[in-house]
């Protein structure tokens, strides 16, 4: 392994951050003396037990620009079947790497539209946000992050700073509740409190149950009866989907296409389950077809030569500014920096500037970062990636932010992965994961990242 990249000098990312760090308490970790026990339990259920020592801050123009860029990217991703495949969603599904049985499940409900529920993973390079990947799915972690915002506001100094700066934060669960309520009311059922099943695949429920139960508690004040459950609890009774005898209006899915098609037994159970949902007219949030638009091959299509030729000037600016250069890694040539070049050979020559990612991987699993590998290791990784379903992406070098060190009271560099939620057309908050700069190339919970939250200014 080569040595880690040098750490650039500190600069505050915006003036709001600079004011916090420059205050008398800017080098002091932010944590309430007496955290609210119920809120703390909810935070732990959703975010584990490692927390950044202060929140991050967004200024109003940053939030507005981020919401616009996230919506513009989703618009492009949802347009890909029409833009590149003449509206043939089956051809699009195959191009994104879905196996035939996965495409069959995803497309079994004609006309069902993908949902705008997702979380974008972003780095800030010191100048702007750059999109690493966009998980368009309802199977999202970090939805409980606003409870961490509320927990931290019990810290007197942060509360005073938030009041003086007019800081706030989006209610992620509230935005999600609005989408669920709309789906329930579209059914025309008269019950005053809609009932939603927060449903995971039976095999994975033991791991996700605490987080799902935490979300159920948070949905209740929004007029939703949420039932944590797994697919093994589903029954069809009197023309309704039921869980433990209770009729369900909407299923909010945590299960994924990969789980439904893991083996023949899972596929058979999935077919039965989806048939029952169809017979009982029970909507699934988000629809399985949304997964086609949220994998890394879909992002790579936005840099495809054919797609580039269809862009308006505004669309081209968005892709080139917001999305790092990303291509499906395969033998042959690609248009790179204005000229056709052999793609694998280009990857070998530009090891320190590139990252390899599996098309359908999660949590950074399988990611290879060229700058942290020897030439020989990188060549082997490229050879493997060409034979499998990988994309190659331009390396984004995130600019570190300063965070207080609990033991010394000094500031030290940390690198952040910003998980920005888009629910409907609304930027709905961000779930931060961070590591000390230089500790790891992939910032994820699998690498023991710390969780954090974001406050934003509404002042322009």
C-alpha positions as CSV (number, residue, x, y, z in Angstrom):
1,X,0.0,0.0,0.0
2,X,1.2,3.5,-0.7
3,X,1.1,6.3,1.9
4,X,-2.1,8.3,2.4
5,X,-2.5,11.6,0.5
6,X,-1.2,14.6,2.3
7,X,-3.7,16.6,4.4
8,X,-4.3,20.1,3.0
9,X,-4.2,23.1,5.3
10,X,-7.3,23.9,7.3
11,X,-9.9,26.4,5.9
12,X,-13.4,26.7,7.2
13,X,-15.8,25.5,4.5
14,X,-18.1,28.6,4.9
15,X,-18.4,31.7,7.0
16,X,-21.0,30.1,9.3
17,X,-18.5,27.3,10.2
18,X,-15.8,29.9,10.6
19,X,-18.0,31.8,13.1
20,X,-18.7,28.7,15.1
21,X,-15.0,27.6,15.2
22,X,-13.9,31.2,16.0
23,X,-16.3,31.4,19.0
24,X,-15.2,30.9,22.6
25,X,-16.6,27.4,22.5
26,X,-15.7,26.4,19.0
27,X,-13.0,24.0,20.2
28,X,-15.2,22.4,22.8
29,X,-17.1,19.1,21.9
30,X,-20.8,19.6,21.6
31,X,-22.8,17.2,23.8
32,X,-25.5,17.9,26.4
33,X,-24.8,17.3,30.0
34,X,-28.0,15.4,30.5
35,X,-29.2,13.9,27.1
36,X,-32.9,13.2,27.0
37,X,-33.1,9.5,27.6
38,X,-35.9,8.7,25.1
39,X,-34.3,10.8,22.3
40,X,-30.9,9.3,23.0
41,X,-32.3,5.8,22.7
42,X,-33.9,6.7,19.4
43,X,-30.6,8.1,18.2
44,X,-28.7,5.0,19.2
45,X,-31.2,2.7,17.5
46,X,-30.7,4.5,14.2
47,X,-27.1,5.8,14.4
48,X,-25.1,3.5,16.6
49,X,-23.0,5.1,19.3
50,X,-20.1,7.1,17.8
51,X,-20.7,10.8,17.3
52,X,-18.8,13.7,15.7
53,X,-17.9,16.3,18.3
54,X,-19.9,19.1,16.6
55,X,-22.5,19.5,13.9
56,X,-21.7,20.7,10.4
57,X,-23.3,23.9,9.0
58,X,-24.8,24.8,5.7
59,X,-25.5,28.3,4.5
60,X,-28.8,29.2,2.8
61,X,-27.3,29.4,-0.7
62,X,-25.6,26.0,-0.3
63,X,-28.8,24.4,0.7
64,X,-30.7,25.9,-2.2
65,X,-28.0,24.9,-4.7
66,X,-27.8,21.3,-3.2
67,X,-31.6,20.8,-3.5
68,X,-31.6,22.0,-7.1
69,X,-28.7,19.7,-8.0
70,X,-30.2,16.7,-6.3
71,X,-33.5,17.2,-8.1
72,X,-31.8,17.8,-11.4
73,X,-29.8,14.6,-11.1
74,X,-32.9,12.5,-10.2
75,X,-34.7,14.1,-13.2
76,X,-31.8,12.9,-15.4
77,X,-31.7,9.4,-13.9
78,X,-35.5,8.9,-14.3
79,X,-35.2,10.1,-18.0
80,X,-32.6,7.4,-18.9
81,X,-35.1,4.8,-20.3
82,X,-36.6,7.4,-22.7
83,X,-33.3,9.2,-23.4
84,X,-31.2,6.2,-24.3
85,X,-33.6,3.2,-24.8
86,X,-36.6,4.6,-26.6
87,X,-38.7,4.1,-23.6
88,X,-37.9,0.3,-23.4
89,X,-37.6,-0.1,-19.6
90,X,-36.6,-3.8,-20.0
91,X,-33.6,-2.8,-22.1
92,X,-32.7,-0.2,-19.6
93,X,-33.0,-2.7,-16.7
94,X,-30.6,-5.1,-18.5
95,X,-28.2,-2.2,-19.1
96,X,-28.1,-1.4,-15.4
97,X,-27.1,-5.0,-14.7
98,X,-30.4,-6.4,-13.4
99,X,-30.7,-10.1,-13.9
100,X,-33.8,-11.2,-15.8
101,X,-35.6,-12.3,-12.6
102,X,-34.8,-9.0,-11.0
103,X,-36.1,-7.1,-13.9
104,X,-39.3,-9.2,-13.9
105,X,-39.9,-8.3,-10.2
106,X,-39.0,-4.6,-10.7
107,X,-41.2,-4.2,-13.8
108,X,-44.2,-6.4,-12.8
109,X,-46.4,-3.4,-12.2
110,X,-46.7,-1.4,-15.5
111,X,-47.1,2.3,-15.1
112,X,-45.9,2.4,-11.5
113,X,-43.6,5.3,-11.2
114,X,-40.3,5.4,-9.4
115,X,-40.4,7.2,-6.1
116,X,-38.4,10.3,-5.3
117,X,-37.0,8.9,-2.0
118,X,-33.3,8.6,-1.7
119,X,-30.0,9.6,-0.2
120,X,-27.1,11.0,-2.1
121,X,-23.6,10.4,-0.8
122,X,-21.5,13.5,-1.3
123,X,-18.0,14.9,-0.7
124,X,-17.2,18.6,-0.5
125,X,-14.0,19.3,-2.3
126,X,-13.5,22.7,-0.7
127,X,-15.3,24.5,-3.5
128,X,-18.5,22.5,-4.1
129,X,-20.3,19.2,-3.4
130,X,-19.6,16.3,-5.6
131,X,-21.9,13.3,-6.0
132,X,-20.4,9.9,-5.3
133,X,-23.5,7.8,-5.6
134,X,-27.3,8.2,-5.3
135,X,-29.2,5.5,-3.4
136,X,-32.7,5.9,-4.8
137,X,-34.6,3.5,-2.5
138,X,-36.7,3.5,0.7
139,X,-34.1,1.1,2.3
140,X,-32.2,4.0,3.8
141,X,-30.2,4.5,7.0
142,X,-30.0,7.7,8.9
143,X,-33.6,8.8,8.7
144,X,-33.6,9.5,12.5
145,X,-30.7,12.0,12.2
146,X,-32.9,15.0,13.1
147,X,-33.3,13.5,16.6
148,X,-29.5,14.0,17.0
149,X,-30.1,17.7,16.0
150,X,-32.7,18.0,18.8
151,X,-30.5,16.2,21.2
152,X,-27.6,18.5,20.6
153,X,-29.8,21.6,21.0
154,X,-29.8,20.8,24.7
155,X,-26.2,22.0,24.7
156,X,-26.5,25.7,25.8
157,X,-23.7,27.1,23.7
158,X,-25.0,25.4,20.5
159,X,-28.6,26.5,21.3
160,X,-27.4,30.1,21.7
161,X,-25.4,30.0,18.5
162,X,-28.4,28.5,16.6
163,X,-30.7,31.2,17.9
164,X,-28.3,34.0,17.0
165,X,-27.7,32.7,13.5
166,X,-31.3,31.7,12.8
167,X,-30.3,28.0,12.3
168,X,-32.7,25.2,11.7
169,X,-32.8,21.7,10.2
170,X,-35.3,19.8,8.0
171,X,-37.6,17.2,9.5
172,X,-36.6,14.2,7.5
173,X,-39.3,12.0,9.0
174,X,-41.9,14.7,8.5
175,X,-41.0,14.8,4.8
176,X,-41.2,11.0,4.6
177,X,-44.6,11.1,6.5
178,X,-46.0,13.4,3.9
179,X,-45.1,11.0,1.1
180,X,-46.6,8.0,3.0
181,X,-49.8,10.0,3.8
182,X,-50.2,10.9,0.1
183,X,-50.0,7.3,-0.9
184,X,-52.5,6.2,1.7
185,X,-55.0,8.9,1.0
186,X,-54.8,8.2,-2.8
187,X,-56.4,4.8,-2.0
188,X,-59.5,6.6,-0.8
189,X,-59.8,4.5,2.4
190,X,-61.7,6.3,5.1
191,X,-59.7,5.3,8.2
192,X,-58.5,8.5,9.8
193,X,-55.0,7.2,10.8
194,X,-53.3,5.4,7.9
195,X,-51.5,2.2,8.8
196,X,-48.1,1.6,7.2
197,X,-46.0,-1.6,7.5
198,X,-42.3,-0.8,7.8
199,X,-41.3,-4.1,6.3
200,X,-37.9,-5.8,5.9
201,X,-37.1,-9.2,4.4
202,X,-37.5,-11.9,7.0
203,X,-33.8,-12.9,6.9
204,X,-32.5,-9.4,7.7
205,X,-35.0,-8.2,10.2
206,X,-33.1,-9.1,13.3
207,X,-30.4,-6.6,12.3
208,X,-32.7,-3.8,11.2
209,X,-35.4,-4.1,13.7
210,X,-34.1,-1.5,16.2
211,X,-33.8,1.1,13.5
212,X,-37.2,0.3,12.0
213,X,-38.9,0.5,15.5
214,X,-37.2,3.9,16.0
215,X,-38.7,5.1,12.7
216,X,-42.1,3.8,13.8
217,X,-42.0,5.9,17.0
218,X,-41.1,9.0,15.0
219,X,-43.9,8.6,12.5
220,X,-46.6,8.4,15.1
221,X,-46.8,12.2,15.8
222,X,-47.4,12.7,12.1
223,X,-50.7,10.8,12.2
224,X,-49.4,7.5,11.0
225,X,-49.7,4.1,12.7
226,X,-46.5,2.4,11.7
227,X,-46.0,-1.3,12.3
228,X,-42.4,-2.7,12.3
229,X,-42.5,-6.1,10.7
230,X,-40.9,-8.6,8.2
231,X,-42.2,-10.3,5.2
232,X,-42.8,-13.6,7.1
233,X,-45.6,-11.8,9.0
234,X,-47.7,-10.9,6.0
235,X,-51.1,-12.5,5.5
236,X,-53.9,-11.9,3.0
237,X,-57.2,-11.7,4.8
238,X,-60.5,-10.6,3.2
239,X,-58.9,-8.8,0.3
240,X,-56.4,-6.9,2.5
241,X,-52.8,-7.3,3.4
242,X,-52.6,-7.8,7.1
243,X,-49.8,-8.0,9.7
244,X,-50.6,-9.7,13.0
245,X,-54.3,-9.3,12.1
246,X,-54.1,-5.6,11.3
247,X,-55.0,-4.4,7.8
248,X,-52.2,-2.5,6.1
249,X,-52.7,0.6,3.9
250,X,-49.2,1.1,2.6
251,X,-46.0,-1.0,2.7
252,X,-42.8,1.0,3.2
253,X,-40.1,-1.4,2.1
254,X,-36.7,-2.0,3.6
255,X,-36.2,-5.2,1.6
256,X,-34.2,-5.0,-1.7
257,X,-34.2,-6.7,-5.1
258,X,-31.0,-8.5,-4.1
259,X,-32.7,-10.1,-1.1
260,X,-35.8,-11.0,-3.1
261,X,-33.7,-12.9,-5.7
262,X,-30.9,-14.3,-3.5
263,X,-32.0,-17.9,-4.3
264,X,-34.8,-19.9,-5.8
265,X,-36.7,-20.1,-2.5
266,X,-36.5,-16.3,-2.0
267,X,-37.6,-15.6,-5.5
268,X,-40.7,-17.9,-5.1
269,X,-41.6,-16.2,-1.8
270,X,-41.1,-12.7,-3.4
271,X,-43.5,-13.6,-6.3
272,X,-46.1,-14.7,-3.9
273,X,-45.7,-11.6,-1.8
274,X,-45.8,-9.1,-4.7
275,X,-48.9,-11.0,-6.2
276,X,-50.6,-10.4,-2.8
277,X,-49.8,-6.7,-2.8
278,X,-51.2,-6.4,-6.3
279,X,-54.4,-8.3,-5.5
280,X,-55.0,-6.2,-2.4
281,X,-54.0,-2.9,-4.2
282,X,-51.4,-2.2,-1.5
283,X,-48.9,0.4,-2.7
284,X,-45.2,-0.3,-2.1
285,X,-42.9,2.6,-1.2
286,X,-40.6,2.9,-2.9
287,X,-41.6,0.7,-5.9
288,X,-39.0,-1.9,-6.8
289,X,-38.3,-0.3,-10.2
290,X,-36.8,2.7,-8.3
291,X,-33.7,0.4,-7.8
292,X,-32.9,0.5,-11.5
293,X,-32.2,4.2,-11.2
294,X,-30.2,4.1,-8.0
295,X,-27.2,1.9,-9.0
296,X,-23.8,3.1,-10.1
297,X,-24.3,2.0,-13.7
298,X,-27.2,4.4,-14.0
299,X,-24.9,7.2,-12.8
300,X,-22.2,6.1,-15.4
301,X,-24.8,6.4,-18.1
302,X,-25.0,10.1,-17.4
303,X,-21.4,10.3,-18.7
304,X,-22.1,8.0,-21.6
305,X,-21.3,9.6,-25.0
306,X,-24.8,9.0,-26.3
307,X,-26.3,10.6,-23.2
308,X,-24.0,13.6,-23.3
309,X,-25.2,14.3,-26.9
310,X,-28.8,14.7,-25.6
311,X,-28.1,17.3,-22.9
312,X,-29.2,20.9,-22.8
313,X,-26.5,23.4,-21.7
314,X,-28.0,23.3,-18.2
315,X,-28.0,19.5,-18.0
316,X,-24.4,19.4,-19.3
317,X,-23.3,21.9,-16.7
318,X,-25.0,19.9,-13.9
319,X,-23.3,16.6,-14.9
320,X,-19.8,18.1,-15.4
321,X,-20.0,20.2,-12.2
322,X,-21.8,17.8,-9.8
323,X,-21.0,14.3,-10.9
324,X,-17.4,13.1,-11.1
325,X,-16.5,11.5,-14.4
326,X,-17.9,8.0,-14.2
327,X,-18.0,5.1,-16.7
328,X,-18.9,1.5,-16.8
329,X,-15.6,-0.4,-16.9
330,X,-15.4,-2.6,-19.9
331,X,-13.0,-3.5,-22.7
332,X,-12.8,-1.0,-25.5
333,X,-12.7,2.7,-26.0
334,X,-14.5,5.6,-24.4
335,X,-14.6,9.4,-24.9
336,X,-12.2,10.7,-22.2
337,X,-11.2,14.4,-22.1
338,X,-12.4,14.9,-25.6
339,X,-10.8,12.0,-27.3
340,X,-11.4,8.3,-27.7
341,X,-9.1,6.2,-25.5
342,X,-8.7,2.6,-24.5
343,X,-10.6,2.6,-21.1
344,X,-8.7,-0.1,-19.2
345,X,-5.4,1.3,-20.4
346,X,-6.5,4.8,-19.3
347,X,-7.3,3.4,-15.8
348,X,-3.9,1.8,-15.5
349,X,-2.1,5.1,-16.4
350,X,-4.2,7.2,-14.0
351,X,-4.3,5.0,-10.9
352,X,-3.9,7.8,-8.4
353,X,-6.9,9.7,-9.8
354,X,-9.5,6.9,-10.0
355,X,-11.7,4.7,-7.9
356,X,-13.3,1.3,-8.9
357,X,-16.7,0.5,-7.5
358,X,-19.0,-2.5,-7.9
359,X,-22.2,-1.4,-9.7
360,X,-24.5,-2.7,-7.0
361,X,-22.3,-2.5,-3.9
362,X,-23.3,-0.9,-0.6
363,X,-21.3,0.7,2.2
364,X,-18.1,0.9,0.1
365,X,-17.8,-2.9,-0.1
366,X,-15.5,-3.9,-3.0
367,X,-14.3,-0.3,-3.6
368,X,-10.7,0.0,-4.7
369,X,-9.0,3.5,-4.4
370,X,-6.1,3.7,-6.7
371,X,-4.0,6.2,-4.7
372,X,-3.8,3.7,-1.8
373,X,-2.7,0.7,-4.0
374,X,0.6,-0.2,-5.7
375,X,0.7,-0.4,-9.5
376,X,0.6,-4.2,-9.3
377,X,-2.4,-4.2,-6.9
378,X,-4.2,-1.7,-9.1
379,X,-3.6,-3.6,-12.3
380,X,-5.0,-6.7,-10.6
381,X,-8.1,-4.7,-9.4
382,X,-8.7,-3.3,-12.9
383,X,-8.4,-6.7,-14.5
384,X,-11.0,-8.1,-12.1
385,X,-13.3,-5.1,-12.5
386,X,-13.3,-5.4,-16.3
387,X,-14.6,-9.0,-16.0
388,X,-17.3,-8.1,-13.4
389,X,-19.9,-5.4,-13.0
390,X,-17.9,-2.3,-12.0
391,X,-17.7,1.4,-12.7
392,X,-14.6,3.6,-12.7
393,X,-15.0,7.1,-11.2
394,X,-12.8,10.1,-10.9
395,X,-11.4,10.4,-7.4
396,X,-13.0,13.2,-5.4
397,X,-10.5,14.6,-2.8
398,X,-12.7,15.9,0.1
399,X,-11.5,18.9,1.9
400,X,-11.1,18.2,5.7
401,X,-13.1,20.0,8.3
402,X,-12.0,20.9,11.8
403,X,-13.5,19.0,14.8
404,X,-12.6,19.3,18.5
405,X,-10.6,16.5,20.0
406,X,-12.2,15.6,23.4
407,X,-9.0,14.9,25.3
408,X,-6.9,17.9,24.2
409,X,-9.4,20.6,23.3
410,X,-7.5,21.1,20.0
411,X,-9.0,21.0,16.5
412,X,-8.1,18.1,14.2
413,X,-8.9,17.2,10.6
414,X,-11.9,15.0,9.8
415,X,-13.3,13.9,6.4
416,X,-17.0,13.8,6.0
417,X,-19.4,11.8,3.9
418,X,-22.6,13.9,3.5
419,X,-25.7,11.7,3.1
420,X,-28.2,14.2,1.8
421,X,-31.8,13.1,1.7
422,X,-34.2,14.0,-1.1
423,X,-37.8,13.1,-0.4
424,X,-40.3,14.2,-2.9
425,X,-38.6,17.3,-4.4
426,X,-37.4,18.5,-1.0
427,X,-33.9,18.4,0.4
428,X,-34.8,16.7,3.7
429,X,-31.6,17.0,5.8
430,X,-28.3,15.2,5.9
431,X,-26.8,12.3,7.7
432,X,-23.1,12.8,8.3
433,X,-20.5,10.1,8.6
434,X,-16.9,11.1,9.4
435,X,-13.4,9.7,10.1
436,X,-10.2,11.3,11.1
437,X,-8.5,12.4,7.8
438,X,-6.2,9.7,6.6
439,X,-7.7,6.8,8.6
440,X,-9.5,5.3,5.6
441,X,-10.4,5.7,2.0
442,X,-14.1,4.7,2.5
443,X,-16.2,6.6,5.1
444,X,-18.8,4.2,6.2
445,X,-20.2,2.5,9.3
446,X,-18.4,-0.7,8.2
447,X,-15.2,1.3,8.7
448,X,-16.4,2.5,12.2
449,X,-17.3,6.0,11.0
450,X,-18.8,8.5,13.4
451,X,-22.3,9.9,12.9
452,X,-23.2,13.6,12.8
453,X,-25.9,16.1,11.8
454,X,-26.2,19.4,10.0
455,X,-27.8,22.7,10.9
456,X,-28.6,25.2,8.1
457,X,-29.1,28.9,7.9
458,X,-32.2,30.4,6.3
459,X,-30.6,33.8,6.0
460,X,-29.6,34.9,2.5
